[in-house]
Amino acid sequence: MLALRLESAARMLDLVVEHSGRFASWAGFALVLVMAFNVLLRYLFHTGSVAMQELEWHLMAPVSLLCIAYAIKHEGHVRVDILYGRFSPRTKQALEVVSCLVAVAFSVIIIKLSIGYVMQSYLIGETSPDPGGLPYRFLLKAMIPAGFLLLLVQSLAATLRALIPFCGGSIPPEAQPDKPFEHAAE
């Protein structure tokens, strides 16, 4: 049945997002350690390092960009349900398909635009303009297409799931938030 194949494909895409989100979450832990180290250097030893300060925002890039898809997968995003809650289940599913396809198109556009940005940085050997700063600035910039590639993967998974009811499958139950609170719009 087509609905089962769509769900199977969506689960495979979810695995990519799940593993990359868990991997990127370690960057958050590293960011906390680097920030604590910088604070200790500044207040206890009255010194600092340009490279360590730059490392803070080099670690912020994977935290923010690579975890977007992970947050969406786990319903960690804000959903405005003022009108959506009044729609029929079929209309909600159609709206879900359209919004997922818009996210796919947006992700493709950002990926296409950002690859040239990353390649230019790589080709010129861009480094930090500050003395003692970090080299390989293209790695930081590469988080943009990588993050939107993961968003594309998650949007494709959501699109496949949204298509299931139109292919003879059942309409999935409403997404339950991970935390025990009610949506404000309800």
Backbone as JSON Lines, residues from 0, in Angstrom:
{"i":0,"aa":"M","n":[0.84,-1.18,0.0],"ca":[0.0,0.0,0.0],"c":[0.89,1.25,0.0]}
{"i":1,"aa":"L","n":[0.47,2.24,-0.74],"ca":[1.25,3.47,-0.9],"c":[1.43,4.21,0.43]}
{"i":2,"aa":"A","n":[0.4,4.21,1.24],"ca":[0.47,4.91,2.52],"c":[1.57,4.33,3.41]}
{"i":3,"aa":"L","n":[1.74,3.0,3.4],"ca":[2.79,2.37,4.19],"c":[4.18,2.71,3.66]}
{"i":4,"aa":"R","n":[4.31,2.79,2.34],"ca":[5.6,3.17,1.75],"c":[5.95,4.62,2.08]}
{"i":5,"aa":"L","n":[4.94,5.49,2.06],"ca":[5.19,6.89,2.41],"c":[5.65,7.01,3.86]}
{"i":6,"aa":"E","n":[4.99,6.27,4.76],"ca":[5.37,6.32,6.17],"c":[6.77,5.75,6.37]}
{"i":7,"aa":"S","n":[7.1,4.68,5.67],"ca":[8.43,4.08,5.77],"c":[9.51,5.07,5.29]}
{"i":8,"aa":"A","n":[9.25,5.73,4.17],"ca":[10.21,6.72,3.66],"c":[10.35,7.89,4.64]}
{"i":9,"aa":"A","n":[9.23,8.33,5.22],"ca":[9.26,9.43,6.19],"c":[10.07,9.04,7.42]}
{"i":10,"aa":"R","n":[9.96,7.79,7.85],"ca":[10.73,7.32,9.01],"c":[12.23,7.31,8.71]}
{"i":11,"aa":"M","n":[12.59,6.93,7.5],"ca":[14.01,6.94,7.12],"c":[14.56,8.37,7.15]}
{"i":12,"aa":"L","n":[13.79,9.32,6.63],"ca":[14.21,10.73,6.66],"c":[14.29,11.24,8.09]}
{"i":13,"aa":"D","n":[13.35,10.8,8.93],"ca":[13.37,11.2,10.34],"c":[14.63,10.73,11.04]}
{"i":14,"aa":"L","n":[15.12,9.55,10.67],"ca":[16.34,9.03,11.29],"c":[17.54,9.94,11.01]}
{"i":15,"aa":"V","n":[17.61,10.45,9.79],"ca":[18.7,11.37,9.44],"c":[18.64,12.61,10.33]}
{"i":16,"aa":"V","n":[17.46,13.18,10.46],"ca":[17.28,14.38,11.28],"c":[17.54,14.07,12.76]}
{"i":17,"aa":"E","n":[17.06,12.94,13.22],"ca":[17.24,12.56,14.63],"c":[18.73,12.44,14.97]}
{"i":18,"aa":"H","n":[19.46,11.71,14.16],"ca":[20.89,11.5,14.44],"c":[21.69,12.8,14.31]}
{"i":19,"aa":"S","n":[21.39,13.58,13.31],"ca":[22.14,14.84,13.15],"c":[21.78,15.83,14.27]}
{"i":20,"aa":"G","n":[20.55,15.84,14.71],"ca":[20.16,16.71,15.82],"c":[20.84,16.32,17.12]}
{"i":21,"aa":"R","n":[20.93,15.03,17.37],"ca":[21.63,14.57,18.57],"c":[23.12,14.88,18.5]}
{"i":22,"aa":"F","n":[23.7,14.71,17.31],"ca":[25.11,15.05,17.12],"c":[25.34,16.54,17.34]}
{"i":23,"aa":"A","n":[24.48,17.37,16.76],"ca":[24.63,18.82,16.88],"c":[24.38,19.31,18.3]}
{"i":24,"aa":"S","n":[23.59,18.56,19.06],"ca":[23.34,18.99,20.44],"c":[24.62,18.96,21.27]}
{"i":25,"aa":"W","n":[25.58,18.15,20.88],"ca":[26.86,18.15,21.59],"c":[27.59,19.47,21.4]}
{"i":26,"aa":"A","n":[27.31,20.16,20.31],"ca":[27.9,21.49,20.12],"c":[27.4,22.45,21.19]}
{"i":27,"aa":"G","n":[26.17,22.25,21.64],"ca":[25.64,23.07,22.73],"c":[26.4,22.84,24.02]}
{"i":28,"aa":"F","n":[26.71,21.58,24.29],"ca":[27.51,21.25,25.48],"c":[28.9,21.87,25.37]}
{"i":29,"aa":"A","n":[29.51,21.73,24.2],"ca":[30.83,22.32,23.97],"c":[30.78,23.84,24.12]}
{"i":30,"aa":"L","n":[29.69,24.45,23.66],"ca":[29.53,25.91,23.78],"c":[29.51,26.33,25.24]}
{"i":31,"aa":"V","n":[28.81,25.6,26.07],"ca":[28.77,25.91,27.5],"c":[30.17,25.81,28.11]}
{"i":32,"aa":"L","n":[30.91,24.77,27.75],"ca":[32.26,24.6,28.27],"c":[33.18,25.74,27.83]}
{"i":33,"aa":"V","n":[33.1,26.12,26.56],"ca":[33.95,27.2,26.04],"c":[33.6,28.52,26.71]}
{"i":34,"aa":"M","n":[32.31,28.78,26.89],"ca":[31.91,30.03,27.54],"c":[32.38,30.07,28.99]}
{"i":35,"aa":"A","n":[32.26,28.95,29.69],"ca":[32.72,28.89,31.08],"c":[34.23,29.12,31.14]}
{"i":36,"aa":"F","n":[34.96,28.52,30.21],"ca":[36.41,28.7,30.16],"c":[36.76,30.16,29.91]}
{"i":37,"aa":"N","n":[36.05,30.8,28.98],"ca":[36.3,32.21,28.68],"c":[36.02,33.11,29.89]}
{"i":38,"aa":"V","n":[34.98,32.8,30.62],"ca":[34.66,33.58,31.82],"c":[35.77,33.41,32.86]}
{"i":39,"aa":"L","n":[36.22,32.17,33.04],"ca":[37.31,31.94,33.99],"c":[38.58,32.69,33.58]}
{"i":40,"aa":"L","n":[38.9,32.63,32.29],"ca":[40.08,33.36,31.81],"c":[39.95,34.86,32.09]}
{"i":41,"aa":"R","n":[38.78,35.39,31.82],"ca":[38.58,36.83,31.93],"c":[38.59,37.3,33.38]}
{"i":42,"aa":"Y","n":[37.87,36.61,34.26],"ca":[37.69,37.13,35.61],"c":[38.71,36.61,36.62]}
{"i":43,"aa":"L","n":[39.25,35.43,36.39],"ca":[40.25,34.92,37.33],"c":[41.68,35.25,36.92]}
{"i":44,"aa":"F","n":[41.92,35.22,35.61],"ca":[43.29,35.42,35.14],"c":[43.48,36.74,34.38]}
{"i":45,"aa":"H","n":[42.41,37.5,34.23],"ca":[42.44,38.8,33.57],"c":[43.09,38.73,32.18]}
{"i":46,"aa":"T","n":[42.73,37.72,31.44],"ca":[43.23,37.54,30.08],"c":[42.1,36.96,29.23]}
{"i":47,"aa":"G","n":[42.35,36.8,27.98],"ca":[41.35,36.24,27.09],"c":[42.0,35.78,25.81]}
{"i":48,"aa":"S","n":[41.25,35.1,25.02],"ca":[41.75,34.58,23.75],"c":[40.74,34.91,22.66]}
{"i":49,"aa":"V","n":[41.23,35.53,21.6],"ca":[40.35,35.84,20.46],"c":[39.8,34.56,19.86]}
{"i":50,"aa":"A","n":[40.66,33.56,19.72],"ca":[40.22,32.29,19.13],"c":[39.11,31.65,19.97]}
{"i":51,"aa":"M","n":[39.24,31.69,21.28],"ca":[38.22,31.09,22.14],"c":[36.91,31.88,22.08]}
{"i":52,"aa":"Q","n":[37.0,33.19,21.97],"ca":[35.78,33.98,21.83],"c":[35.1,33.7,20.49]}
{"i":53,"aa":"E","n":[35.9,33.57,19.43],"ca":[35.31,33.23,18.13],"c":[34.74,31.82,18.13]}
{"i":54,"aa":"L","n":[35.37,30.93,18.88],"ca":[34.86,29.55,18.95],"c":[33.44,29.52,19.5]}
{"i":55,"aa":"E","n":[33.11,30.47,20.37],"ca":[31.74,30.53,20.9],"c":[30.72,30.64,19.77]}
{"i":56,"aa":"W","n":[30.93,31.58,18.85],"ca":[29.92,31.71,17.79],"c":[30.13,30.69,16.69]}
{"i":57,"aa":"H","n":[31.31,30.08,16.61],"ca":[31.48,28.96,15.68],"c":[30.7,27.75,16.18]}
{"i":58,"aa":"L","n":[30.55,27.62,17.47],"ca":[29.74,26.53,18.02],"c":[28.25,26.88,18.02]}
{"i":59,"aa":"M","n":[27.93,28.16,18.03],"ca":[26.53,28.57,18.0],"c":[25.9,28.24,16.64]}
{"i":60,"aa":"A","n":[26.68,28.28,15.57],"ca":[26.15,27.99,14.23],"c":[25.56,26.58,14.14]}
{"i":61,"aa":"P","n":[26.28,25.51,14.54],"ca":[25.65,24.2,14.47],"c":[24.48,24.05,15.44]}
{"i":62,"aa":"V","n":[24.58,24.7,16.6],"ca":[23.48,24.6,17.55],"c":[22.2,25.18,16.94]}
{"i":63,"aa":"S","n":[22.32,26.35,16.36],"ca":[21.12,27.01,15.83],"c":[20.69,26.46,14.48]}
{"i":64,"aa":"L","n":[21.61,26.22,13.58],"ca":[21.22,25.82,12.22],"c":[20.96,24.32,12.07]}
{"i":65,"aa":"L","n":[21.78,23.49,12.69],"ca":[21.59,22.06,12.52],"c":[20.46,21.51,13.38]}
{"i":66,"aa":"C","n":[20.05,22.26,14.39],"ca":[18.99,21.77,15.27],"c":[17.6,22.29,14.9]}
{"i":67,"aa":"I","n":[17.48,23.1,13.87],"ca":[16.16,23.59,13.45],"c":[15.26,22.43,13.05]}
{"i":68,"aa":"A","n":[15.78,21.55,12.21],"ca":[14.97,20.41,11.75],"c":[14.62,19.49,12.92]}
{"i":69,"aa":"Y","n":[15.56,19.3,13.82],"ca":[15.32,18.46,15.0],"c":[14.2,19.05,15.86]}
{"i":70,"aa":"A","n":[14.22,20.36,16.04],"ca":[13.17,21.02,16.82],"c":[11.81,20.88,16.16]}
{"i":71,"aa":"I","n":[11.77,21.0,14.85],"ca":[10.5,20.85,14.14],"c":[10.0,19.41,14.22]}
{"i":72,"aa":"K","n":[10.9,18.47,14.1],"ca":[10.54,17.05,14.19],"c":[9.88,16.75,15.54]}
{"i":73,"aa":"H","n":[10.38,17.37,16.6],"ca":[9.87,17.11,17.94],"c":[8.83,18.14,18.39]}
{"i":74,"aa":"E","n":[8.24,18.85,17.42],"ca":[7.17,19.81,17.71],"c":[7.63,20.89,18.69]}
{"i":75,"aa":"G","n":[8.87,21.32,18.58],"ca":[9.4,22.35,19.45],"c":[9.21,23.75,18.89]}
{"i":76,"aa":"H","n":[8.49,23.86,17.8],"ca":[8.28,25.15,17.16],"c":[6.93,25.74,17.6]}
{"i":77,"aa":"V","n":[6.74,27.0,17.32],"ca":[5.5,27.69,17.66],"c":[4.54,27.52,16.5]}
{"i":78,"aa":"R","n":[3.33,27.11,16.82],"ca":[2.3,26.94,15.81],"c":[1.15,27.87,16.16]}
{"i":79,"aa":"V","n":[0.77,28.71,15.23],"ca":[-0.33,29.64,15.46],"c":[-1.61,28.98,14.97]}
{"i":80,"aa":"D","n":[-2.48,28.66,15.91],"ca":[-3.67,27.87,15.6],"c":[-4.98,28.65,15.66]}
{"i":81,"aa":"I","n":[-4.93,29.94,15.46],"ca":[-6.15,30.74,15.59],"c":[-7.21,30.29,14.59]}
{"i":82,"aa":"L","n":[-6.86,30.18,13.33],"ca":[-7.81,29.73,12.31],"c":[-7.71,28.23,12.07]}
{"i":83,"aa":"Y","n":[-6.52,27.69,12.17],"ca":[-6.26,26.28,11.86],"c":[-7.14,25.34,12.69]}
{"i":84,"aa":"G","n":[-7.36,25.66,13.94],"ca":[-8.17,24.82,14.81],"c":[-9.62,24.71,14.39]}
{"i":85,"aa":"R","n":[-10.1,25.63,13.57],"ca":[-11.51,25.62,13.13],"c":[-11.72,24.87,11.82]}
{"i":86,"aa":"F","n":[-10.62,24.49,11.15],"ca":[-10.72,23.8,9.86],"c":[-11.09,22.33,10.06]}
{"i":87,"aa":"S","n":[-11.66,21.76,9.0],"ca":[-11.96,20.33,9.01],"c":[-10.66,19.55,8.93]}
{"i":88,"aa":"P","n":[-10.66,18.28,9.34],"ca":[-9.43,17.48,9.27],"c":[-8.85,17.4,7.84]}
{"i":89,"aa":"R","n":[-9.7,17.33,6.84],"ca":[-9.22,17.26,5.46],"c":[-8.55,18.57,5.04]}
{"i":90,"aa":"T","n":[-9.13,19.69,5.44],"ca":[-8.55,21.0,5.13],"c":[-7.22,21.17,5.86]}
{"i":91,"aa":"K","n":[-7.16,20.7,7.1],"ca":[-5.91,20.76,7.85],"c":[-4.82,19.97,7.13]}
{"i":92,"aa":"Q","n":[-5.16,18.8,6.63],"ca":[-4.18,17.97,5.93],"c":[-3.71,18.65,4.64]}
{"i":93,"aa":"A","n":[-4.65,19.26,3.91],"ca":[-4.27,19.97,2.68],"c":[-3.37,21.15,3.01]}
{"i":94,"aa":"L","n":[-3.69,21.87,4.05],"ca":[-2.86,23.0,4.48],"c":[-1.48,22.51,4.92]}
{"i":95,"aa":"E","n":[-1.43,21.36,5.57],"ca":[-0.16,20.78,6.0],"c":[0.72,20.45,4.79]}
{"i":96,"aa":"V","n":[0.12,19.87,3.75],"ca":[0.87,19.55,2.53],"c":[1.43,20.83,1.91]}
{"i":97,"aa":"V","n":[0.59,21.85,1.79],"ca":[1.03,23.11,1.17],"c":[2.15,23.75,1.99]}
{"i":98,"aa":"S","n":[1.99,23.81,3.31],"ca":[3.02,24.44,4.14],"c":[4.33,23.65,4.1]}
{"i":99,"aa":"C","n":[4.24,22.33,4.04],"ca":[5.47,21.52,3.93],"c":[6.16,21.76,2.59]}
{"i":100,"aa":"L","n":[5.38,21.87,1.53],"ca":[5.97,22.13,0.22],"c":[6.6,23.52,0.15]}
{"i":101,"aa":"V","n":[6.02,24.48,0.84],"ca":[6.62,25.82,0.91],"c":[7.96,25.74,1.66]}
{"i":102,"aa":"A","n":[8.0,24.96,2.74],"ca":[9.25,24.78,3.49],"c":[10.3,24.09,2.62]}
{"i":103,"aa":"V","n":[9.88,23.12,1.81],"ca":[10.81,22.45,0.89],"c":[11.38,23.46,-0.1]}
{"i":104,"aa":"A","n":[10.51,24.26,-0.71],"ca":[10.96,25.24,-1.7],"c":[11.89,26.27,-1.06]}
{"i":105,"aa":"F","n":[11.53,26.75,0.12],"ca":[12.37,27.72,0.83],"c":[13.75,27.14,1.13]}
{"i":106,"aa":"S","n":[13.78,25.89,1.58],"ca":[15.05,25.24,1.89],"c":[15.92,25.09,0.66]}
{"i":107,"aa":"V","n":[15.31,24.71,-0.46],"ca":[16.07,24.55,-1.7],"c":[16.67,25.89,-2.13]}
{"i":108,"aa":"I","n":[15.9,26.96,-2.02],"ca":[16.39,28.29,-2.4],"c":[17.57,28.71,-1.53]}
{"i":109,"aa":"I","n":[17.45,28.53,-0.22],"ca":[18.53,28.91,0.69],"c":[19.78,28.06,0.42]}
{"i":110,"aa":"I","n":[19.6,26.78,0.2],"ca":[20.75,25.91,-0.09],"c":[21.44,26.39,-1.36]}
{"i":111,"aa":"K","n":[20.65,26.64,-2.4],"ca":[21.22,27.06,-3.69],"c":[21.98,28.38,-3.54]}
{"i":112,"aa":"L","n":[21.43,29.33,-2.81],"ca":[22.08,30.63,-2.63],"c":[23.31,30.55,-1.73]}
{"i":113,"aa":"S","n":[23.28,29.69,-0.75],"ca":[24.38,29.67,0.22],"c":[25.58,28.85,-0.23]}
{"i":114,"aa":"I","n":[25.42,27.94,-1.16],"ca":[26.56,27.14,-1.61],"c":[27.62,28.03,-2.25]}
{"i":115,"aa":"G","n":[27.23,29.0,-3.06],"ca":[28.2,29.93,-3.64],"c":[28.92,30.74,-2.58]}
{"i":116,"aa":"Y","n":[28.21,31.11,-1.54],"ca":[28.77,31.87,-0.42],"c":[29.86,31.05,0.27]}
{"i":117,"aa":"V","n":[29.57,29.77,0.5],"ca":[30.54,28.88,1.15],"c":[31.73,28.63,0.23]}
{"i":118,"aa":"M","n":[31.47,28.39,-1.05],"ca":[32.54,28.11,-2.01],"c":[33.48,29.31,-2.16]}
{"i":119,"aa":"Q","n":[32.92,30.5,-2.18],"ca":[33.75,31.7,-2.27],"c":[34.68,31.8,-1.05]}
{"i":120,"aa":"S","n":[34.15,31.54,0.12],"ca":[34.95,31.57,1.33],"c":[36.06,30.53,1.29]}
{"i":121,"aa":"Y","n":[35.74,29.35,0.79],"ca":[36.74,28.28,0.68],"c":[37.82,28.63,-0.33]}
{"i":122,"aa":"L","n":[37.41,29.13,-1.49],"ca":[38.36,29.41,-2.56],"c":[39.34,30.53,-2.21]}
{"i":123,"aa":"I","n":[38.9,31.52,-1.44],"ca":[39.81,32.6,-1.07],"c":[40.56,32.29,0.22]}
{"i":124,"aa":"G","n":[40.27,31.14,0.82],"ca":[40.95,30.78,2.06],"c":[40.63,31.73,3.2]}
{"i":125,"aa":"E","n":[39.36,32.12,3.3],"ca":[38.94,33.11,4.28],"c":[39.24,32.66,5.71]}
{"i":126,"aa":"T","n":[39.83,33.56,6.46],"ca":[40.1,33.32,7.88],"c":[39.54,34.5,8.66]}
{"i":127,"aa":"S","n":[39.71,34.44,9.95],"ca":[39.26,35.54,10.79],"c":[40.08,36.79,10.49]}
{"i":128,"aa":"P","n":[39.44,37.95,10.46],"ca":[40.19,39.18,10.25],"c":[40.94,39.62,11.51]}
{"i":129,"aa":"D","n":[40.62,39.01,12.64],"ca":[41.26,39.4,13.9],"c":[42.54,38.61,14.13]}
{"i":130,"aa":"P","n":[43.57,39.26,14.64],"ca":[44.8,38.53,14.96],"c":[44.52,37.48,16.02]}
{"i":131,"aa":"G","n":[44.98,36.27,15.78],"ca":[44.73,35.18,16.73],"c":[43.38,34.53,16.56]}
{"i":132,"aa":"G","n":[42.64,34.92,15.51],"ca":[41.33,34.35,15.26],"c":[41.41,32.98,14.6]}
{"i":133,"aa":"L","n":[40.26,32.39,14.38],"ca":[40.2,31.04,13.84],"c":[40.3,31.03,12.31]}
{"i":134,"aa":"P","n":[40.98,30.03,11.77],"ca":[41.02,29.88,10.3],"c":[39.79,29.11,9.81]}
{"i":135,"aa":"Y","n":[39.78,28.82,8.54],"ca":[38.74,27.97,7.92],"c":[37.32,28.51,8.15]}
{"i":136,"aa":"R","n":[37.12,29.77,7.82],"ca":[35.81,30.41,8.0],"c":[34.72,29.7,7.17]}
{"i":137,"aa":"F","n":[35.13,29.01,6.09],"ca":[34.15,28.32,5.25],"c":[33.42,27.22,6.02]}
{"i":138,"aa":"L","n":[34.07,26.63,7.03],"ca":[33.39,25.6,7.83],"c":[32.21,26.18,8.58]}
{"i":139,"aa":"L","n":[32.39,27.37,9.1],"ca":[31.3,28.05,9.79],"c":[30.17,28.37,8.82]}
{"i":140,"aa":"K","n":[30.54,28.88,7.65],"ca":[29.53,29.23,6.65],"c":[28.84,28.0,6.07]}
{"i":141,"aa":"A","n":[29.52,26.86,6.1],"ca":[28.93,25.62,5.58],"c":[27.76,25.13,6.43]}
{"i":142,"aa":"M","n":[27.63,25.67,7.63],"ca":[26.49,25.29,8.47],"c":[25.17,25.78,7.87]}
{"i":143,"aa":"I","n":[25.22,26.83,7.06],"ca":[23.98,27.36,6.45],"c":[23.37,26.33,5.5]}
{"i":144,"aa":"P","n":[24.08,25.88,4.45],"ca":[23.45,24.88,3.59],"c":[23.2,23.55,4.31]}
{"i":145,"aa":"A","n":[24.08,23.19,5.26],"ca":[23.87,21.94,5.99],"c":[22.59,21.99,6.82]}
{"i":146,"aa":"G","n":[22.38,23.1,7.51],"ca":[21.17,23.25,8.31],"c":[19.91,23.24,7.47]}
{"i":147,"aa":"F","n":[19.97,23.92,6.33],"ca":[18.77,23.95,5.48],"c":[18.59,22.63,4.71]}
{"i":148,"aa":"L","n":[19.67,21.88,4.52],"ca":[19.53,20.54,3.96],"c":[18.78,19.64,4.93]}
{"i":149,"aa":"L","n":[19.1,19.75,6.21],"ca":[18.36,18.99,7.22],"c":[16.91,19.45,7.31]}
{"i":150,"aa":"L","n":[16.68,20.75,7.19],"ca":[15.31,21.25,7.17],"c":[14.57,20.71,5.95]}
{"i":151,"aa":"L","n":[15.25,20.63,4.82],"ca":[14.66,20.05,3.61],"c":[14.28,18.59,3.85]}
{"i":152,"aa":"V","n":[15.17,17.83,4.47],"ca":[14.9,16.42,4.75],"c":[13.69,16.29,5.67]}
{"i":153,"aa":"Q","n":[13.64,17.11,6.73],"ca":[12.5,17.05,7.65],"c":[11.21,17.5,6.97]}
{"i":154,"aa":"S","n":[11.3,18.5,6.11],"ca":[10.11,18.97,5.39],"c":[9.6,17.91,4.42]}
{"i":155,"aa":"L","n":[10.52,17.19,3.8],"ca":[10.11,16.09,2.91],"c":[9.41,14.98,3.71]}
{"i":156,"aa":"A","n":[9.95,14.66,4.89],"ca":[9.32,13.66,5.74],"c":[7.91,14.11,6.14]}
{"i":157,"aa":"A","n":[7.77,15.37,6.52],"ca":[6.46,15.9,6.9],"c":[5.5,15.91,5.71]}
{"i":158,"aa":"T","n":[6.04,16.22,4.52],"ca":[5.2,16.21,3.31],"c":[4.69,14.8,3.04]}
{"i":159,"aa":"L","n":[5.57,13.82,3.15],"ca":[5.15,12.43,2.93],"c":[4.07,12.02,3.92]}
{"i":160,"aa":"R","n":[4.24,12.39,5.17],"ca":[3.22,12.05,6.18],"c":[1.9,12.78,5.92]}
{"i":161,"aa":"A","n":[2.0,14.01,5.45],"ca":[0.78,14.77,5.17],"c":[0.04,14.22,3.96]}
{"i":162,"aa":"L","n":[0.76,13.55,3.07],"ca":[0.12,12.95,1.88],"c":[-0.56,11.62,2.18]}
{"i":163,"aa":"I","n":[-0.24,10.99,3.27],"ca":[-0.78,9.66,3.59],"c":[-2.32,9.63,3.56]}
{"i":164,"aa":"P","n":[-3.01,10.59,4.19],"ca":[-4.48,10.53,4.14],"c":[-5.04,10.64,2.72]}
{"i":165,"aa":"F","n":[-4.32,11.29,1.83],"ca":[-4.79,11.44,0.45],"c":[-4.51,10.18,-0.38]}
{"i":166,"aa":"C","n":[-3.74,9.26,0.2],"ca":[-3.39,8.01,-0.5],"c":[-4.06,6.8,0.14]}
{"i":167,"aa":"G","n":[-5.11,7.03,0.88],"ca":[-5.87,5.94,1.47],"c":[-5.5,5.61,2.9]}
{"i":168,"aa":"G","n":[-4.54,6.29,3.47],"ca":[-4.17,6.07,4.86],"c":[-5.06,6.87,5.8]}
{"i":169,"aa":"S","n":[-4.88,6.65,7.08],"ca":[-5.71,7.38,8.04],"c":[-5.05,8.72,8.37]}
{"i":170,"aa":"I","n":[-5.88,9.65,8.77],"ca":[-5.39,10.97,9.17],"c":[-4.69,10.8,10.51]}
{"i":171,"aa":"P","n":[-3.44,11.25,10.6],"ca":[-2.71,11.08,11.87],"c":[-3.35,11.9,12.98]}
{"i":172,"aa":"P","n":[-3.22,11.43,14.22],"ca":[-3.77,12.22,15.35],"c":[-3.01,13.53,15.46]}
{"i":173,"aa":"E","n":[-3.65,14.48,16.09],"ca":[-3.03,15.79,16.28],"c":[-1.72,15.62,17.03]}
{"i":174,"aa":"A","n":[-0.74,16.41,16.67],"ca":[0.57,16.34,17.33],"c":[0.44,16.73,18.79]}
{"i":175,"aa":"Q","n":[1.02,15.93,19.63],"ca":[1.0,16.2,21.06],"c":[2.31,16.88,21.45]}
{"i":176,"aa":"P","n":[2.27,17.96,22.17],"ca":[3.51,18.6,22.59],"c":[4.29,17.69,23.54]}
{"i":177,"aa":"D","n":[5.61,17.84,23.56],"ca":[6.46,17.05,24.44],"c":[6.28,17.44,25.9]}
{"i":178,"aa":"K","n":[5.84,18.64,26.16],"ca":[5.7,19.12,27.52],"c":[4.22,19.11,27.92]}
{"i":179,"aa":"P","n":[3.95,18.94,29.19],"ca":[2.55,18.84,29.63],"c":[1.87,20.2,29.8]}
{"i":180,"aa":"F","n":[1.64,20.89,28.72],"ca":[0.88,22.14,28.81],"c":[-0.04,22.22,27.59]}
{"i":181,"aa":"E","n":[-1.04,23.02,27.69],"ca":[-2.01,23.17,26.62],"c":[-1.53,24.26,25.66]}
{"i":182,"aa":"H","n":[-1.97,24.18,24.41],"ca":[-1.7,25.26,23.46],"c":[-2.51,26.48,23.88]}
{"i":183,"aa":"A","n":[-1.91,27.63,23.75],"ca":[-2.55,28.88,24.18],"c":[-3.8,29.19,23.36]}
{"i":184,"aa":"A","n":[-3.85,28.73,22.11],"ca":[-4.97,29.07,21.24],"c":[-6.18,28.21,21.51]}
{"i":185,"aa":"E","n":[-6.04,27.16,22.28],"ca":[-7.19,26.28,22.53],"c":[-8.01,26.72,23.7]}
